[in-house]
Amino acid sequence: MIAVTNGLKGFDVNQERAARSLGASPARAFSTVTLPQIRISIFSGMLFAFITSFDEVIVSIFVSSGANSTLTKRMFANIRDQVDPTVAAISSMLVVASLVILIGAQFVKRPKSKAVDQ
């Protein structure tokens, strides 16, 4: 999240506004203007997330034993041993929950706009 946020801070929003004023849809303006400017930040954020989640599985494999088992260990074992749509459903729920928390944090962190006295 930090890597992508830093990439968005350096992003020039005027270019996206120009694309929108020239008739591009929001999705097209994002994919042709915004995404190329922040692609390195997104890639580095994905890499950090992968490394962190990979490390979490390894640690949970070593720490848990017997009847004690973490969600990541069960998911890893389930993917390795059998194909089960439960893992995909849990993964989707975790991704959605993470996105909701991150978006909520951004709304809470957003500074209050001050009204200009005229």
Distance bins in CASP14 RR format, pairs under 12 A and 6 or more apart:
PFRMAT RR
TARGET T0000
AUTHOR 0000-0000-0000
RMODE 2
METHOD distances of the structure
MODEL  1
1 7 0 0 0 0 0 1 0 0 0 0 0
1 8 0 0 0 0 0 1 0 0 0 0 0
1 41 0 0 0 0 0 1 0 0 0 0 0
1 42 0 0 0 0 0 1 0 0 0 0 0
1 44 0 0 0 0 0 1 0 0 0 0 0
1 45 1 0 0 1 0 0 0 0 0 0 0
1 46 0 0 0 0 0 1 0 0 0 0 0
1 48 0 0 0 0 1 0 0 0 0 0 0
1 49 0 0 0 0 1 0 0 0 0 0 0
1 52 0 0 0 0 0 1 0 0 0 0 0
1 98 0 0 0 0 1 0 0 0 0 0 0
1 99 0 0 0 0 0 1 0 0 0 0 0
1 101 0 0 0 0 0 1 0 0 0 0 0
1 102 1 0 1 0 0 0 0 0 0 0 0
1 103 0 0 0 0 0 1 0 0 0 0 0
1 104 0 0 0 0 0 1 0 0 0 0 0
1 105 0 0 0 0 1 0 0 0 0 0 0
1 106 0 0 0 0 1 0 0 0 0 0 0
1 109 0 0 0 0 0 1 0 0 0 0 0
2 8 0 0 0 0 0 1 0 0 0 0 0
2 9 0 0 0 0 0 1 0 0 0 0 0
2 41 0 0 0 0 1 0 0 0 0 0 0
2 44 0 0 0 0 1 0 0 0 0 0 0
2 45 0 0 0 0 1 0 0 0 0 0 0
2 48 0 0 0 0 1 0 0 0 0 0 0
2 49 0 0 0 0 0 1 0 0 0 0 0
2 52 0 0 0 0 0 1 0 0 0 0 0
2 102 0 0 0 0 0 1 0 0 0 0 0
3 9 0 0 0 0 0 1 0 0 0 0 0
3 38 0 0 0 0 1 0 0 0 0 0 0
3 39 0 0 0 0 0 1 0 0 0 0 0
3 40 0 0 0 0 1 0 0 0 0 0 0
3 41 1 0 1 0 0 0 0 0 0 0 0
3 42 1 0 0 1 0 0 0 0 0 0 0
3 43 0 0 0 0 1 0 0 0 0 0 0
3 44 1 0 1 0 0 0 0 0 0 0 0
3 45 1 0 1 0 0 0 0 0 0 0 0
3 46 0 0 0 0 1 0 0 0 0 0 0
3 47 0 0 0 0 1 0 0 0 0 0 0
3 48 1 0 0 1 0 0 0 0 0 0 0
3 49 0 0 0 0 1 0 0 0 0 0 0
3 52 0 0 0 0 0 1 0 0 0 0 0
4 10 0 0 0 0 0 1 0 0 0 0 0
4 11 0 0 0 0 0 1 0 0 0 0 0
4 34 0 0 0 0 0 1 0 0 0 0 0
4 35 0 0 0 0 0 1 0 0 0 0 0
4 37 0 0 0 0 0 1 0 0 0 0 0
4 38 1 0 0 1 0 0 0 0 0 0 0
4 39 0 0 0 0 0 1 0 0 0 0 0
4 40 0 0 0 0 0 1 0 0 0 0 0
4 41 1 0 1 0 0 0 0 0 0 0 0
4 42 1 0 1 0 0 0 0 0 0 0 0
4 43 0 0 0 0 1 0 0 0 0 0 0
4 44 0 0 0 0 1 0 0 0 0 0 0
4 45 1 0 1 0 0 0 0 0 0 0 0
4 46 0 0 0 0 1 0 0 0 0 0 0
4 47 0 0 0 0 0 1 0 0 0 0 0
4 48 0 0 0 0 1 0 0 0 0 0 0
4 49 0 0 0 0 0 1 0 0 0 0 0
4 102 0 0 0 0 1 0 0 0 0 0 0
4 106 0 0 0 0 0 1 0 0 0 0 0
5 11 0 0 0 0 0 1 0 0 0 0 0
5 38 0 0 0 0 0 1 0 0 0 0 0
5 41 0 0 0 0 1 0 0 0 0 0 0
5 42 0 0 0 0 0 1 0 0 0 0 0
5 44 0 0 0 0 0 1 0 0 0 0 0
5 45 0 0 0 0 1 0 0 0 0 0 0
5 102 0 0 0 0 1 0 0 0 0 0 0
5 105 0 0 0 0 0 1 0 0 0 0 0
5 106 0 0 0 0 1 0 0 0 0 0 0
5 109 0 0 0 0 1 0 0 0 0 0 0
6 38 0 0 0 0 1 0 0 0 0 0 0
6 40 0 0 0 0 0 1 0 0 0 0 0
6 41 1 0 0 1 0 0 0 0 0 0 0
6 42 0 0 0 0 0 1 0 0 0 0 0
6 44 0 0 0 0 1 0 0 0 0 0 0
6 45 0 0 0 0 1 0 0 0 0 0 0
6 48 0 0 0 0 0 1 0 0 0 0 0
7 34 0 0 0 0 0 1 0 0 0 0 0
7 35 0 0 0 0 0 1 0 0 0 0 0
7 37 0 0 0 0 1 0 0 0 0 0 0
7 38 1 0 1 0 0 0 0 0 0 0 0
7 39 0 0 0 0 1 0 0 0 0 0 0
7 40 1 0 0 1 0 0 0 0 0 0 0
7 41 1 1 0 0 0 0 0 0 0 0 0
7 42 0 0 0 0 1 0 0 0 0 0 0
7 43 0 0 0 0 0 1 0 0 0 0 0
7 44 0 0 0 0 1 0 0 0 0 0 0
7 45 0 0 0 0 1 0 0 0 0 0 0
8 16 0 0 0 0 0 1 0 0 0 0 0
8 30 0 0 0 0 0 1 0 0 0 0 0
8 34 0 0 0 0 1 0 0 0 0 0 0
8 35 0 0 0 0 0 1 0 0 0 0 0
8 37 0 0 0 0 1 0 0 0 0 0 0
8 38 1 0 0 1 0 0 0 0 0 0 0
8 39 0 0 0 0 0 1 0 0 0 0 0
8 40 0 0 0 0 0 1 0 0 0 0 0
8 41 1 0 0 1 0 0 0 0 0 0 0
8 42 0 0 0 0 1 0 0 0 0 0 0
8 45 0 0 0 0 0 1 0 0 0 0 0
8 106 0 0 0 0 0 1 0 0 0 0 0
9 37 0 0 0 0 0 1 0 0 0 0 0
9 38 0 0 0 0 1 0 0 0 0 0 0
9 41 0 0 0 0 1 0 0 0 0 0 0
10 34 0 0 0 0 0 1 0 0 0 0 0
10 37 0 0 0 0 1 0 0 0 0 0 0
10 38 0 0 0 0 1 0 0 0 0 0 0
10 40 0 0 0 0 0 1 0 0 0 0 0
10 41 0 0 0 0 1 0 0 0 0 0 0
11 17 0 0 0 0 0 1 0 0 0 0 0
11 30 0 0 0 0 0 1 0 0 0 0 0
11 33 0 0 0 0 1 0 0 0 0 0 0
11 34 1 0 0 1 0 0 0 0 0 0 0
11 35 0 0 0 0 0 1 0 0 0 0 0
11 36 0 0 0 0 0 1 0 0 0 0 0
11 37 1 0 1 0 0 0 0 0 0 0 0
11 38 1 0 1 0 0 0 0 0 0 0 0
11 39 0 0 0 0 0 1 0 0 0 0 0
11 40 0 0 0 0 0 1 0 0 0 0 0
11 41 0 0 0 0 1 0 0 0 0 0 0
11 42 0 0 0 0 0 1 0 0 0 0 0
12 18 0 0 0 0 1 0 0 0 0 0 0
12 19 0 0 0 0 0 1 0 0 0 0 0
12 33 0 0 0 0 1 0 0 0 0 0 0
12 34 0 0 0 0 1 0 0 0 0 0 0
12 36 0 0 0 0 0 1 0 0 0 0 0
12 37 1 0 0 1 0 0 0 0 0 0 0
12 38 0 0 0 0 0 1 0 0 0 0 0
13 19 0 0 0 0 0 1 0 0 0 0 0
13 20 0 0 0 0 0 1 0 0 0 0 0
13 29 0 0 0 0 0 1 0 0 0 0 0
13 30 0 0 0 0 0 1 0 0 0 0 0
13 33 0 0 0 0 1 0 0 0 0 0 0
13 34 0 0 0 0 1 0 0 0 0 0 0
13 37 0 0 0 0 0 1 0 0 0 0 0
13 38 0 0 0 0 0 1 0 0 0 0 0
14 20 0 0 0 0 0 1 0 0 0 0 0
14 21 0 0 0 0 0 1 0 0 0 0 0
14 29 0 0 0 0 0 1 0 0 0 0 0
14 33 0 0 0 0 0 1 0 0 0 0 0
14 34 0 0 0 0 0 1 0 0 0 0 0
14 37 0 0 0 0 0 1 0 0 0 0 0
15 21 0 0 0 0 0 1 0 0 0 0 0
15 22 0 0 0 0 0 1 0 0 0 0 0
15 24 0 0 0 0 0 1 0 0 0 0 0
15 29 0 0 0 0 1 0 0 0 0 0 0
15 30 0 0 0 0 0 1 0 0 0 0 0
15 32 0 0 0 0 1 0 0 0 0 0 0
15 33 1 0 1 0 0 0 0 0 0 0 0
15 34 0 0 0 0 1 0 0 0 0 0 0
15 35 0 0 0 0 0 1 0 0 0 0 0
15 36 0 0 0 0 0 1 0 0 0 0 0
15 37 1 0 0 1 0 0 0 0 0 0 0
15 38 0 0 0 0 0 1 0 0 0 0 0
16 22 0 0 0 0 0 1 0 0 0 0 0
16 23 0 0 0 0 0 1 0 0 0 0 0
16 24 0 0 0 0 1 0 0 0 0 0 0
16 25 0 0 0 0 0 1 0 0 0 0 0
16 26 0 0 0 0 1 0 0 0 0 0 0
16 27 0 0 0 0 0 1 0 0 0 0 0
16 28 0 0 0 0 0 1 0 0 0 0 0
16 29 1 0 1 0 0 0 0 0 0 0 0
16 30 1 0 0 1 0 0 0 0 0 0 0
16 31 0 0 0 0 0 1 0 0 0 0 0
16 32 0 0 0 0 1 0 0 0 0 0 0
16 33 1 0 1 0 0 0 0 0 0 0 0
16 34 1 0 1 0 0 0 0 0 0 0 0
16 35 0 0 0 0 0 1 0 0 0 0 0
16 36 0 0 0 0 0 1 0 0 0 0 0
16 37 0 0 0 0 1 0 0 0 0 0 0
16 38 0 0 0 0 0 1 0 0 0 0 0
17 23 0 0 0 0 0 1 0 0 0 0 0
17 24 0 0 0 0 0 1 0 0 0 0 0
17 26 0 0 0 0 0 1 0 0 0 0 0
17 29 0 0 0 0 1 0 0 0 0 0 0
17 33 0 0 0 0 1 0 0 0 0 0 0
17 34 0 0 0 0 0 1 0 0 0 0 0
18 24 0 0 0 0 1 0 0 0 0 0 0
18 29 0 0 0 0 1 0 0 0 0 0 0
18 32 0 0 0 0 0 1 0 0 0 0 0
18 33 0 0 0 0 1 0 0 0 0 0 0
18 34 0 0 0 0 0 1 0 0 0 0 0
19 25 0 0 0 0 1 0 0 0 0 0 0
19 26 0 0 0 0 1 0 0 0 0 0 0
19 27 0 0 0 0 0 1 0 0 0 0 0
19 28 1 0 0 1 0 0 0 0 0 0 0
19 29 1 0 1 0 0 0 0 0 0 0 0
19 30 0 0 0 0 1 0 0 0 0 0 0
19 31 0 0 0 0 0 1 0 0 0 0 0
19 32 1 0 0 1 0 0 0 0 0 0 0
19 33 1 0 1 0 0 0 0 0 0 0 0
19 34 0 0 0 0 1 0 0 0 0 0 0
19 35 0 0 0 0 0 1 0 0 0 0 0
19 36 0 0 0 0 0 1 0 0 0 0 0
19 37 0 0 0 0 0 1 0 0 0 0 0
20 26 1 0 0 1 0 0 0 0 0 0 0
20 27 0 0 0 0 0 1 0 0 0 0 0
20 28 0 0 0 0 1 0 0 0 0 0 0
20 29 1 0 1 0 0 0 0 0 0 0 0
20 30 0 0 0 0 1 0 0 0 0 0 0
20 32 0 0 0 0 0 1 0 0 0 0 0
20 33 0 0 0 0 1 0 0 0 0 0 0
20 34 0 0 0 0 0 1 0 0 0 0 0
21 29 0 0 0 0 1 0 0 0 0 0 0
21 33 0 0 0 0 0 1 0 0 0 0 0
22 28 0 0 0 0 0 1 0 0 0 0 0
22 29 0 0 0 0 1 0 0 0 0 0 0
22 32 0 0 0 0 0 1 0 0 0 0 0
22 33 0 0 0 0 0 1 0 0 0 0 0
23 29 0 0 0 0 1 0 0 0 0 0 0
23 32 0 0 0 0 0 1 0 0 0 0 0
23 33 0 0 0 0 0 1 0 0 0 0 0
24 30 0 0 0 0 1 0 0 0 0 0 0
24 31 0 0 0 0 1 0 0 0 0 0 0
24 32 1 0 0 1 0 0 0 0 0 0 0
24 33 1 0 0 1 0 0 0 0 0 0 0
24 34 0 0 0 0 0 1 0 0 0 0 0
25 31 0 0 0 0 1 0 0 0 0 0 0
25 32 0 0 0 0 0 1 0 0 0 0 0
25 33 0 0 0 0 0 1 0 0 0 0 0
26 32 0 0 0 0 0 1 0 0 0 0 0
26 33 0 0 0 0 0 1 0 0 0 0 0
26 34 0 0 0 0 1 0 0 0 0 0 0
27 33 0 0 0 0 0 1 0 0 0 0 0
27 34 0 0 0 0 0 1 0 0 0 0 0
27 35 0 0 0 0 0 1 0 0 0 0 0
28 34 0 0 0 0 0 1 0 0 0 0 0
28 35 0 0 0 0 0 1 0 0 0 0 0
29 35 0 0 0 0 1 0 0 0 0 0 0
29 36 0 0 0 0 0 1 0 0 0 0 0
29 37 0 0 0 0 0 1 0 0 0 0 0
30 36 0 0 0 0 0 1 0 0 0 0 0
30 37 0 0 0 0 0 1 0 0 0 0 0
30 38 0 0 0 0 1 0 0 0 0 0 0
30 39 0 0 0 0 0 1 0 0 0 0 0
30 42 0 0 0 0 0 1 0 0 0 0 0
31 37 0 0 0 0 0 1 0 0 0 0 0
31 38 0 0 0 0 0 1 0 0 0 0 0
31 39 0 0 0 0 0 1 0 0 0 0 0
32 39 0 0 0 0 0 1 0 0 0 0 0
33 39 0 0 0 0 0 1 0 0 0 0 0
34 41 0 0 0 0 0 1 0 0 0 0 0
34 42 0 0 0 0 0 1 0 0 0 0 0
35 41 0 0 0 0 0 1 0 0 0 0 0
35 42 1 0 0 1 0 0 0 0 0 0 0
35 43 0 0 0 0 0 1 0 0 0 0 0
36 42 0 0 0 0 0 1 0 0 0 0 0
36 43 0 0 0 0 0 1 0 0 0 0 0
38 44 0 0 0 0 0 1 0 0 0 0 0
38 45 0 0 0 0 0 1 0 0 0 0 0
39 45 0 0 0 0 0 1 0 0 0 0 0
39 46 0 0 0 0 0 1 0 0 0 0 0
40 46 0 0 0 0 0 1 0 0 0 0 0
40 47 0 0 0 0 0 1 0 0 0 0 0
41 47 0 0 0 0 0 1 0 0 0 0 0
41 48 0 0 0 0 0 1 0 0 0 0 0
42 48 0 0 0 0 0 1 0 0 0 0 0
42 49 0 0 0 0 0 1 0 0 0 0 0
43 49 0 0 0 0 0 1 0 0 0 0 0
43 50 0 0 0 0 0 1 0 0 0 0 0
44 50 0 0 0 0 0 1 0 0 0 0 0
44 51 0 0 0 0 0 1 0 0 0 0 0
45 51 0 0 0 0 1 0 0 0 0 0 0
45 52 0 0 0 0 1 0 0 0 0 0 0
45 53 0 0 0 0 0 1 0 0 0 0 0
46 52 0 0 0 0 0 1 0 0 0 0 0
46 53 0 0 0 0 0 1 0 0 0 0 0
47 53 0 0 0 0 0 1 0 0 0 0 0
47 54 0 0 0 0 0 1 0 0 0 0 0
48 54 0 0 0 0 0 1 0 0 0 0 0
48 55 0 0 0 0 0 1 0 0 0 0 0
49 55 0 0 0 0 0 1 0 0 0 0 0
49 56 0 0 0 0 0 1 0 0 0 0 0
49 94 0 0 0 0 0 1 0 0 0 0 0
49 95 0 0 0 0 0 1 0 0 0 0 0
49 98 0 0 0 0 1 0 0 0 0 0 0
49 102 0 0 0 0 0 1 0 0 0 0 0
50 56 0 0 0 0 0 1 0 0 0 0 0
50 57 0 0 0 0 0 1 0 0 0 0 0
51 57 0 0 0 0 0 1 0 0 0 0 0
51 58 0 0 0 0 0 1 0 0 0 0 0
52 58 0 0 0 0 0 1 0 0 0 0 0
52 59 0 0 0 0 0 1 0 0 0 0 0
52 72 0 0 0 0 0 1 0 0 0 0 0
52 98 0 0 0 0 0 1 0 0 0 0 0
53 59 0 0 0 0 0 1 0 0 0 0 0
53 60 0 0 0 0 0 1 0 0 0 0 0
53 71 0 0 0 0 0 1 0 0 0 0 0
53 72 1 0 0 1 0 0 0 0 0 0 0
53 75 0 0 0 0 0 1 0 0 0 0 0
53 76 0 0 0 0 0 1 0 0 0 0 0
53 91 0 0 0 0 0 1 0 0 0 0 0
53 94 0 0 0 0 1 0 0 0 0 0 0
53 95 0 0 0 0 0 1 0 0 0 0 0
53 98 0 0 0 0 0 1 0 0 0 0 0
54 60 0 0 0 0 0 1 0 0 0 0 0
54 61 0 0 0 0 0 1 0 0 0 0 0
54 72 0 0 0 0 1 0 0 0 0 0 0
54 76 0 0 0 0 0 1 0 0 0 0 0
55 61 0 0 0 0 0 1 0 0 0 0 0
55 62 0 0 0 0 0 1 0 0 0 0 0
55 72 0 0 0 0 0 1 0 0 0 0 0
56 62 0 0 0 0 0 1 0 0 0 0 0
56 63 0 0 0 0 0 1 0 0 0 0 0
56 64 0 0 0 0 0 1 0 0 0 0 0
56 70 0 0 0 0 1 0 0 0 0 0 0
56 71 0 0 0 0 1 0 0 0 0 0 0
56 72 1 0 1 0 0 0 0 0 0 0 0
56 73 0 0 0 0 1 0 0 0 0 0 0
56 75 0 0 0 0 0 1 0 0 0 0 0
56 76 0 0 0 0 1 0 0 0 0 0 0
56 94 0 0 0 0 0 1 0 0 0 0 0
57 63 0 0 0 0 0 1 0 0 0 0 0
57 64 0 0 0 0 0 1 0 0 0 0 0
57 70 0 0 0 0 1 0 0 0 0 0 0
57 71 0 0 0 0 0 1 0 0 0 0 0
57 72 1 0 1 0 0 0 0 0 0 0 0
57 73 1 0 0 1 0 0 0 0 0 0 0
57 74 0 0 0 0 0 1 0 0 0 0 0
57 75 0 0 0 0 1 0 0 0 0 0 0
57 76 1 0 1 0 0 0 0 0 0 0 0
57 77 0 0 0 0 0 1 0 0 0 0 0
57 79 0 0 0 0 0 1 0 0 0 0 0
57 80 0 0 0 0 0 1 0 0 0 0 0
58 64 0 0 0 0 0 1 0 0 0 0 0
58 70 0 0 0 0 0 1 0 0 0 0 0
58 72 0 0 0 0 1 0 0 0 0 0 0
58 73 0 0 0 0 1 0 0 0 0 0 0
58 76 0 0 0 0 1 0 0 0 0 0 0
59 70 0 0 0 0 1 0 0 0 0 0 0
59 72 0 0 0 0 1 0 0 0 0 0 0
59 73 0 0 0 0 1 0 0 0 0 0 0
59 76 0 0 0 0 0 1 0 0 0 0 0
60 68 0 0 0 0 0 1 0 0 0 0 0
60 69 0 0 0 0 1 0 0 0 0 0 0
60 70 1 0 1 0 0 0 0 0 0 0 0
60 71 0 0 0 0 1 0 0 0 0 0 0
60 72 1 0 1 0 0 0 0 0 0 0 0
60 73 1 0 1 0 0 0 0 0 0 0 0
60 74 0 0 0 0 1 0 0 0 0 0 0
60 75 0 0 0 0 1 0 0 0 0 0 0
60 76 0 0 0 0 1 0 0 0 0 0 0
60 77 0 0 0 0 0 1 0 0 0 0 0
61 68 0 0 0 0 0 1 0 0 0 0 0
61 69 0 0 0 0 1 0 0 0 0 0 0
61 70 0 0 0 0 1 0 0 0 0 0 0
61 72 0 0 0 0 1 0 0 0 0 0 0
61 73 1 0 1 0 0 0 0 0 0 0 0
61 74 0 0 0 0 0 1 0 0 0 0 0
61 75 0 0 0 0 0 1 0 0 0 0 0
61 76 1 0 0 1 0 0 0 0 0 0 0
61 77 0 0 0 0 1 0 0 0 0 0 0
61 80 0 0 0 0 0 1 0 0 0 0 0
62 70 0 0 0 0 0 1 0 0 0 0 0
62 72 0 0 0 0 0 1 0 0 0 0 0
62 73 0 0 0 0 1 0 0 0 0 0 0
63 69 0 0 0 0 0 1 0 0 0 0 0
63 70 1 0 0 1 0 0 0 0 0 0 0
63 72 0 0 0 0 0 1 0 0 0 0 0
63 73 0 0 0 0 1 0 0 0 0 0 0
64 70 1 0 1 0 0 0 0 0 0 0 0
64 71 0 0 0 0 0 1 0 0 0 0 0
64 72 0 0 0 0 1 0 0 0 0 0 0
64 73 1 0 1 0 0 0 0 0 0 0 0
64 74 0 0 0 0 1 0 0 0 0 0 0
64 76 0 0 0 0 0 1 0 0 0 0 0
64 77 0 0 0 0 0 1 0 0 0 0 0
65 73 0 0 0 0 1 0 0 0 0 0 0
66 73 0 0 0 0 0 1 0 0 0 0 0
67 74 0 0 0 0 0 1 0 0 0 0 0
68 74 0 0 0 0 0 1 0 0 0 0 0
69 75 0 0 0 0 0 1 0 0 0 0 0
69 76 0 0 0 0 0 1 0 0 0 0 0
69 77 0 0 0 0 1 0 0 0 0 0 0
69 78 0 0 0 0 0 1 0 0 0 0 0
70 76 0 0 0 0 1 0 0 0 0 0 0
70 77 0 0 0 0 0 1 0 0 0 0 0
71 77 0 0 0 0 0 1 0 0 0 0 0
71 78 0 0 0 0 0 1 0 0 0 0 0
71 86 0 0 0 0 0 1 0 0 0 0 0
71 87 0 0 0 0 0 1 0 0 0 0 0
71 90 1 0 0 1 0 0 0 0 0 0 0
71 91 0 0 0 0 0 1 0 0 0 0 0
71 93 0 0 0 0 0 1 0 0 0 0 0
71 94 0 0 0 0 1 0 0 0 0 0 0
72 78 0 0 0 0 0 1 0 0 0 0 0
72 79 0 0 0 0 0 1 0 0 0 0 0
72 87 0 0 0 0 0 1 0 0 0 0 0
72 90 0 0 0 0 0 1 0 0 0 0 0
72 91 0 0 0 0 0 1 0 0 0 0 0
72 94 0 0 0 0 1 0 0 0 0 0 0
73 79 0 0 0 0 0 1 0 0 0 0 0
73 80 0 0 0 0 0 1 0 0 0 0 0
74 80 0 0 0 0 0 1 0 0 0 0 0
74 81 0 0 0 0 0 1 0 0 0 0 0
74 82 0 0 0 0 0 1 0 0 0 0 0
74 84 0 0 0 0 0 1 0 0 0 0 0
74 86 0 0 0 0 1 0 0 0 0 0 0
74 87 0 0 0 0 1 0 0 0 0 0 0
74 90 0 0 0 0 1 0 0 0 0 0 0
75 81 0 0 0 0 0 1 0 0 0 0 0
75 82 0 0 0 0 0 1 0 0 0 0 0
75 84 0 0 0 0 1 0 0 0 0 0 0
75 86 0 0 0 0 1 0 0 0 0 0 0
75 87 1 0 1 0 0 0 0 0 0 0 0
75 88 0 0 0 0 1 0 0 0 0 0 0
75 89 0 0 0 0 0 1 0 0 0 0 0
75 90 1 0 0 1 0 0 0 0 0 0 0
75 91 1 0 0 1 0 0 0 0 0 0 0
75 93 0 0 0 0 0 1 0 0 0 0 0
75 94 0 0 0 0 1 0 0 0 0 0 0
76 87 0 0 0 0 1 0 0 0 0 0 0
76 90 0 0 0 0 0 1 0 0 0 0 0
76 91 0 0 0 0 0 1 0 0 0 0 0
77 84 0 0 0 0 0 1 0 0 0 0 0
77 87 0 0 0 0 1 0 0 0 0 0 0
78 84 1 0 1 0 0 0 0 0 0 0 0
78 85 0 0 0 0 0 1 0 0 0 0 0
78 86 1 0 0 1 0 0 0 0 0 0 0
78 87 1 0 1 0 0 0 0 0 0 0 0
78 88 0 0 0 0 0 1 0 0 0 0 0
78 89 0 0 0 0 0 1 0 0 0 0 0
78 90 0 0 0 0 1 0 0 0 0 0 0
78 91 0 0 0 0 0 1 0 0 0 0 0
79 85 0 0 0 0 0 1 0 0 0 0 0
79 86 0 0 0 0 0 1 0 0 0 0 0
79 87 1 0 1 0 0 0 0 0 0 0 0
79 88 0 0 0 0 1 0 0 0 0 0 0
79 90 0 0 0 0 0 1 0 0 0 0 0
79 91 0 0 0 0 1 0 0 0 0 0 0
80 87 0 0 0 0 0 1 0 0 0 0 0
81 87 0 0 0 0 0 1 0 0 0 0 0
84 90 0 0 0 0 1 0 0 0 0 0 0
84 91 0 0 0 0 0 1 0 0 0 0 0
85 91 0 0 0 0 0 1 0 0 0 0 0
85 92 0 0 0 0 0 1 0 0 0 0 0
86 92 0 0 0 0 0 1 0 0 0 0 0
86 93 0 0 0 0 0 1 0 0 0 0 0
87 93 0 0 0 0 0 1 0 0 0 0 0
87 94 0 0 0 0 0 1 0 0 0 0 0
88 94 0 0 0 0 0 1 0 0 0 0 0
88 95 0 0 0 0 0 1 0 0 0 0 0
89 95 0 0 0 0 0 1 0 0 0 0 0
89 96 0 0 0 0 0 1 0 0 0 0 0
90 96 0 0 0 0 0 1 0 0 0 0 0
90 97 0 0 0 0 0 1 0 0 0 0 0
91 97 0 0 0 0 0 1 0 0 0 0 0
91 98 0 0 0 0 0 1 0 0 0 0 0
92 98 0 0 0 0 0 1 0 0 0 0 0
92 99 0 0 0 0 0 1 0 0 0 0 0
93 99 0 0 0 0 0 1 0 0 0 0 0
93 100 0 0 0 0 0 1 0 0 0 0 0
94 100 0 0 0 0 0 1 0 0 0 0 0
94 101 0 0 0 0 0 1 0 0 0 0 0
95 101 0 0 0 0 0 1 0 0 0 0 0
95 102 0 0 0 0 0 1 0 0 0 0 0
96 102 0 0 0 0 0 1 0 0 0 0 0
96 103 0 0 0 0 0 1 0 0 0 0 0
97 103 0 0 0 0 0 1 0 0 0 0 0
97 104 0 0 0 0 0 1 0 0 0 0 0
98 104 0 0 0 0 0 1 0 0 0 0 0
98 105 0 0 0 0 0 1 0 0 0 0 0
99 105 0 0 0 0 0 1 0 0 0 0 0
99 106 0 0 0 0 0 1 0 0 0 0 0
100 106 0 0 0 0 0 1 0 0 0 0 0
100 107 0 0 0 0 0 1 0 0 0 0 0
101 107 0 0 0 0 0 1 0 0 0 0 0
101 108 0 0 0 0 0 1 0 0 0 0 0
102 108 0 0 0 0 0 1 0 0 0 0 0
102 109 0 0 0 0 0 1 0 0 0 0 0
103 109 0 0 0 0 0 1 0 0 0 0 0
103 110 0 0 0 0 0 1 0 0 0 0 0
104 110 0 0 0 0 1 0 0 0 0 0 0
END
